[in-house]
């Protein structure tokens, strides 16, 4: 089973992916406005959970091709280059080791734990991330967390992307895990996100619909299949909170919980998340690319080196008491700083 960080994907049983393939294959076409950039950096921005060292080793093995020709790690990507890379899967270590990873605990009792996950923390082990994950931290701080049959991820009933911040609920016993999983499956869990997206949306609020499934060519990406002939149904409700010229702050409520749902849905309607490297949000897609505006956006990218997405609110029925609980997590500093900079930019331009 190939595992990648997914946004709000329920852990029921997704162990049906192919197990025999020993290599990962990826192909990218550089944008026509692509600036000169080292190929190891270019690929590092697009290959989720893949280290720069692993990419450089692929170059040394002549496994990175540009327009059909093997290149070194310092090759500078040019506009319209066609880049392919083959990566062998690293050996898996199925033994989860406890690690002393700090946890930002929002709420805890004998049945559940609610955490505020920081950016950069992978939720569970997978290809390229066998340690240093939230699960390793949970094993250090808590004993005897439950796991479903076939799962190696104690306590988890849902997950969010490595570079998405915000709230997660953890089950502390088997009964709580089953109770919470049923709520996710029945779509009764309340999940609200805040995102910064490119562009000025035409409506104050709306619903984005379209089946979401694995991209036909790029395994790490998802795609929208609007005709419903592939993928799984997905609905994202959104409301514009603030219009800042070339970007907008939006609130999103998930009706379904598909892989990368918010990220792929907003790309589908032409408003990718700000600085999302996987879905074309890490380039200047609105406004002129010249003058001080370009410098301003690049500065924002450096302040917020990830997709601008935060799991702000989480609500569920407690598995023991039957009481409805709802929690909120403050906006992370990096995202708040960039939103404030956009406000100042629009007021002073």
ZIWO-V592579 format. One record per backbone hydrogen bond with DSSP energy under -0.5 kcal/mol. CO is the residue of the C=O (numbers start at 1). NH is the residue of the N-H. Records with the same first field share a line. If there is no record, write none. Layout:
# ZIWO-V592579
CO = NH, NH
This chain:
# ZIWO-V592579
1 = 3
3 = 127
6 = 8
8 = 10
10 = 12
14 = 17
22 = 89
24 = 87
26 = 85
28 = 30, 83
30 = 80
31 = 34, 80
37 = 77
38 = 42
39 = 43
40 = 44
41 = 45
42 = 46
43 = 46, 47
46 = 48
47 = 50
51 = 55
52 = 56
53 = 57
54 = 58
55 = 59
56 = 60
57 = 61
58 = 63
59 = 62
63 = 65, 86
64 = 71
65 = 67, 84
66 = 69
69 = 66
72 = 75
73 = 40
75 = 39, 77
77 = 37
78 = 81
81 = 30, 83
82 = 67
83 = 28
84 = 65
85 = 26
87 = 24
92 = 94
94 = 96
95 = 97
99 = 101
100 = 102
103 = 105
104 = 106, 116
107 = 114
111 = 172
112 = 109
113 = 115, 170
114 = 106, 107
115 = 117, 168
117 = 166
118 = 121
120 = 122
122 = 134
123 = 135
126 = 129
129 = 126
133 = 137
134 = 138
135 = 139
136 = 99, 140
137 = 141
138 = 142
146 = 155
148 = 151
152 = 154
153 = 156
155 = 171
157 = 11
159 = 8
161 = 164
162 = 120, 121
165 = 311
166 = 117
168 = 115
169 = 157
170 = 113
173 = 177
174 = 178
175 = 179
176 = 180
177 = 181
178 = 182
179 = 183
180 = 184
181 = 185
182 = 186
183 = 188, 189
184 = 187
189 = 191
190 = 315
191 = 254
192 = 312, 313
193 = 252
194 = 310
195 = 197, 250
196 = 274
197 = 248
199 = 201
204 = 240
206 = 238
207 = 209
208 = 236
211 = 225
212 = 232
213 = 223
217 = 219
218 = 215, 221
221 = 215
223 = 213
224 = 226
225 = 211, 228
232 = 212
234 = 210
235 = 255, 256
236 = 208
237 = 253
238 = 206
239 = 251
242 = 244, 249
244 = 246, 247
246 = 199
247 = 244
248 = 197, 250
249 = 241, 242
250 = 195
251 = 239
252 = 193
253 = 237
258 = 261
260 = 264
261 = 265
262 = 266
263 = 267
264 = 268
265 = 269
266 = 271
267 = 270
272 = 198
273 = 276
274 = 308
275 = 277
276 = 281, 282
277 = 280
281 = 275
283 = 285
290 = 293, 294
291 = 294, 295
292 = 296
293 = 297
294 = 298
295 = 299
296 = 300
297 = 301
298 = 302
299 = 303
300 = 304
304 = 306
307 = 309
308 = 196
309 = 165
310 = 194, 312
311 = 167
312 = 329
313 = 192
314 = 327
315 = 190
316 = 325
318 = 322
323 = 318
325 = 316
327 = 314
332 = 336
333 = 337
334 = 338
335 = 339
336 = 340
337 = 341
338 = 342
339 = 343
340 = 344
341 = 345
342 = 346
343 = 347
344 = 348
345 = 349
